[in-house]
Structure formats: structure tokens, C-alpha cells
Amino acid sequence: MPAMYKVRPLHGAGVLPGHLPTCMYPVPNLHRTAGTADPLPQEEVDPSLQALESRQEDILKRLYELKSAVDGLSKMIQTPDADFDVTNIIQNDEFSPLTTNGADLDLMLGKDYGALKDVVINANPSLPPLSLLVIHSLLCERYKILSAVHTHSSVKSVPENLLKCFGEQTKKQPRHEYQLGFTLIWKDVPKPQMKFSVQTMCPIEGEGNIARFLFSLFGQKYNAVTSTLIDSWVDTAIFQLKEGSSKERAAVLRSMNVALGKSSWLVGNELTVADVVAWCALRQTGTANTAPANVQKWMKSCENLAPFSSVMKLLK
């Protein structure tokens, strides 16, 4: 079929391959060779950038100086041994005797206008929380407390001495004249439970935890080392003296004997919640008679205090 139209060939039309364009548009050459053109003028540096660089160098220099100082101090300080004796630290702690005036309950527990602050504790009469009874007696020496004992329907019978564990309140006063309400309910529960604000508060469980809360109402303040040791002795008394095996109890008694050889009480020179919980655990487990000499002496010191001697009657 013949072509519709003819086109003249381009080759051989006078256009040489070297004359064809190699780019879309020409750009001036920015490269300079020595002696061929004047050098490009130097760009001016932003003053704010110079200030930032100077500040960075100053900070790096100060950091290096601080690092050198810390390295020098670290070589002067020896790592303390795991058996470091903290007796001196404890003795320098500030203890407020339990016989001083009462602390501000409104400050510690919050002010509730028109209502008495109530502490409600559920406990099983088969294993009475003696430490809570001791602390209750100590609190009665500090505050005006409205005490009451009740029996829950889950418990068939409660010994008479437990029903009168708070004694008889000889002087009845209007409810608003008391500073704190303390209600003990004998109930079939696996472990003691406490509520301070019955409507809004989750219960605190465990004799040791409740004892810590109640003892804090005395307003005593300790440093970190003393607080840690107190908590450690409370846990040891509950989980090893009271609930542990005979080997665990023997090990705890040895540790107590060493601690009581250095001070009159388990932690420092004043009675703490650790002494209360540990004494009650020893009495309830019947291991007091086999305790070492320092522990025996310490137990007599506890029992010379009226709150402990009153609880002793419950054990007979």
C-alpha cells in the first residue's frame, strides 16, 4: 500500500552529532580554578548562630568539669557493706515519746465536721489480734476514745474476756466529746480487716498493716532508715514469728537477741510498733519462755507497761 505522505530523512541533512544539545538549558559554571577568576566572597555568619555555638561549648566545658568532680568524689567514698551497722543513725533520729500531748487528728485523718472519726476492725476471735488491743490501750492514754465491742452473726460464741477486752467505760459522755471512735467486731474473717472511712475507704487487711496505721496516729516521725527497720521487724514478727516454722522462729529470736543487745527496744531507744507486734507474736505462739536473755529482758520491759499487762490477762 503506498504511503500517505513522505518525510525527508534527517541524517545527512547537515546536522552533526556533536552539535546536538546535551541538556535542556545551559547553567553558568560555578567552579573556579586558581588564577582564572576572582574567589567567591565569604558569606556572613549569623550572630545568633555564633552565640548558640559559644553557649554549647560553655555547657560542654561545665559538664566536663562536673564529671571530673564526681569521678574524684567517687574514689573517696567506699561502698558500704551489706551488714552496715545503722545504730548511730537510729540514735540520731528524733523520737517523740508516747506520753506527750496528742497529735492533731484532724491534720492526720482529715477534718469531718459534725461526725466522729471511727475506726472499725473486724477480727476472728479464734486468733485475736493482740497488737491492736495493745495499741488501743496506748491510744486511750493519748486521746478520748469511744470504744465498743460487737459480735457478728457469723460467730456463734465469743469468750467473755474478749467481749470485755476494752474494759468498762465508767464515764459515759456525749459522742461529739470524743476524739476517736474504736469499734471491734468479732467476725468470721480469715485475717483482721479495718476501715477508717466506712463508706469510701477500701479495707486494710492484716494485723501488721492495721498496727502500722493505728500507731501512726501518735504522730511520730522517723527517718528513712528507722522506718524501714520498723517495717522489717513488723513483717518478720507476723510472717516468721507468728506464722513461720520452728526454724524460722529460732532464727528470728537470735536476730532479736543481737538487736536488743545494742538498744533497749528493737529499733532505737523508744517503743515502736515493731515492739508491740513482736511481743504479741511471741506471746501467742508460746515461744516467750524459750527466748534468749536479751529478749526475755525486753519482754519484761514491755509487760511493765500498763497496755501490755492488760492484754496479758486475755492470754490466761
ZINOR-V940874 format. One record per pair of residues at least 4 apart in sequence whose C-alpha atoms are under 7 Angstrom apart, sorted by the first residue. I is the first residue (numbers start at 1). GAP is how many residues later the second one is. D is the distance in whole Angstrom. If there is no record, write none. Layout:
# ZINOR-V940874
i/gap/d
I/GAP/D
I/GAP/D
This chain:
# ZINOR-V940874
i/gap/d
15/4/7
32/4/7
32/5/6
33/4/7
46/4/7
47/4/6
48/4/6
49/4/6
50/4/6
51/4/6
52/4/6
53/4/6
54/4/6
55/4/6
56/4/6
57/4/6
58/4/6
59/4/6
60/4/6
61/4/6
62/4/6
63/4/6
64/4/6
65/4/6
66/4/6
67/4/6
68/4/6
69/4/6
70/4/6
71/4/7
72/4/7
73/4/7
80/4/6
86/4/6
87/4/6
88/4/6
89/4/7
90/136/6
90/178/6
91/177/6
93/129/6
93/130/6
94/128/7
95/125/7
95/126/7
95/175/7
96/124/6
98/120/7
101/41/7
102/40/5
102/41/6
102/116/7
103/115/6
103/116/6
104/4/7
105/4/6
106/4/5
106/5/5
116/60/6
116/63/7
116/64/6
116/65/7
117/63/5
117/64/6
118/62/6
118/63/4
118/64/6
118/78/6
119/62/6
119/63/5
119/64/6
119/76/6
119/77/5
120/62/6
120/63/5
120/64/6
120/74/6
120/75/5
120/76/6
121/62/6
121/63/5
121/64/6
121/71/7
121/72/6
121/73/4
121/74/7
122/62/6
122/63/5
122/64/6
122/65/6
122/70/6
122/71/5
122/72/6
123/5/7
123/62/6
123/63/5
123/64/6
123/66/6
123/68/7
123/69/5
123/70/7
124/4/6
124/62/6
124/63/5
124/64/5
124/65/6
124/68/7
125/33/6
125/61/6
129/4/7
129/78/6
130/4/6
130/150/6
130/181/7
131/4/6
131/80/7
131/145/6
131/146/5
131/149/6
132/4/6
132/79/6
133/4/6
133/178/7
134/4/6
134/173/5
134/174/6
134/177/7
135/4/6
135/80/7
136/4/6
137/4/7
137/170/5
138/4/7
138/169/6
139/4/6
140/4/6
140/5/6
143/36/6
144/34/5
144/35/5
144/36/7
145/33/6
145/34/6
145/35/5
145/36/6
145/37/7
146/32/6
146/34/6
146/35/5
146/36/6
147/19/7
147/34/6
147/35/5
147/36/6
148/34/6
148/35/5
148/36/6
149/14/6
149/34/6
149/35/5
149/36/6
150/34/6
150/35/5
150/36/6
151/4/7
151/34/5
151/35/5
151/36/7
152/33/6
152/34/6
152/35/5
154/33/6
154/34/6
155/32/6
155/33/6
158/4/7
158/5/7
159/4/7
160/4/6
161/4/6
161/153/6
173/4/7
191/14/7
191/15/6
192/13/6
192/14/5
192/15/6
193/10/6
193/11/6
193/12/5
193/13/6
194/9/5
194/10/5
194/11/6
194/16/7
195/6/6
195/7/7
195/8/5
195/9/6
196/5/7
197/4/5
204/5/7
204/6/6
205/4/7
205/5/7
206/4/6
207/4/6
208/4/6
208/26/6
208/27/7
208/30/7
209/4/6
210/4/6
211/4/6
211/62/7
212/4/6
212/61/7
215/58/6
216/4/7
222/4/6
222/5/6
223/4/6
224/4/6
225/4/6
226/4/6
227/4/6
228/4/6
229/4/6
229/38/7
230/4/6
230/37/7
230/44/5
231/4/6
232/4/6
233/4/6
233/41/6
234/4/6
234/40/5
234/43/6
234/44/7
235/4/6
236/4/5
236/5/7
237/4/5
237/5/6
237/40/6
237/41/5
237/44/6
238/4/5
238/5/6
238/43/7
239/4/5
239/5/6
240/4/4
240/8/6
240/9/6
241/8/5
241/11/7
241/40/6
241/41/7
242/39/5
242/43/6
244/4/6
244/5/7
245/4/6
246/4/6
247/4/6
248/4/6
249/4/6
250/4/6
251/4/6
252/4/6
253/4/6
253/38/7
254/4/6
255/4/6
256/4/6
256/39/7
257/4/6
257/35/6
257/37/5
257/38/6
259/4/7
259/7/6
260/4/6
260/5/6
260/6/6
260/34/6
260/35/7
261/33/6
263/5/6
263/6/6
264/5/6
264/34/7
265/4/6
265/5/6
265/6/6
265/10/7
265/33/7
266/8/7
266/9/6
271/4/6
272/4/7
273/4/6
274/4/6
275/4/6
276/4/6
277/4/6
278/4/6
279/4/6
279/20/7
280/4/6
281/4/6
282/4/6
282/5/6
282/6/5
283/4/7
283/5/6
287/4/7
291/4/6
291/5/6
292/4/6
293/4/6
294/4/6
295/4/6
296/4/6
297/4/6
298/4/6
299/4/6
300/4/6
302/6/6
303/5/5
303/6/5
304/5/7
305/4/6
306/4/6
307/4/7
308/4/6
309/4/7
